[in-house]
Amino acid sequence: MSDPVDERLADLEIRLTHQDDAIDTLTESLLRQQKIIDQQQEQIQQLHRRLRGIEEQRSDDGGGGEAPEPPPPHY
């Protein structure tokens, strides 16, 4: 009677060990992905600040509201 119970218990312990390993692997993967996302968000914010600075510079130079330059005569 105890043989089938021992086998089932051993099987459950093996499954639990595999599931723990899978959870650990998934957690590590999730942490790596979150780190990448955080880096990309910081890069986007930096690019946004740079773009805003360029736009402000253009508007300060008076280039923002003027008509486009006409094409050269040979065009």
Protein Blocks (a to p, Z undefined) as FASTA:
>chain_A
ZZmmmmmmmmmmmmmmmmmmmmmmmmmmmmmmmmmmmmmmmmmmmmmmmmmmmmmmmmmn
opmmmccddddfkZZ
